[in-house]
Amino acid sequence: DGKFHRLPKEFEFLSIDPLGAWILWWFGDARRDYPPYKAISSDDLDTPKKKAT
């Protein structure tokens, strides 16, 4: 689509516990080079299913 996306096309939300979700929300995942989840917009997600999550 020619737009900048903060996440790779293969990005999937992880199934994790509440503490893990809190950490990802505020700090992201440095190992995978993902930004804090609070900075992700629906435009960064490539499918309607991911956008609805």
Residue pairs with C-beta under 8 A, 6 or more apart in sequence:
3 43
5 43
5 44
5 46
6 34
6 35
6 39
6 40
6 41
6 44
7 34
7 35
7 40
7 44
7 45
9 46
11 34
11 45
11 46
11 50
12 50
13 50
13 53
14 20
14 24
16 24
21 37
24 34
24 36
24 37
25 36
25 37
25 38
26 36
26 38
27 36
28 34
28 35
28 36
28 37
28 39
42 51
45 51
45 53
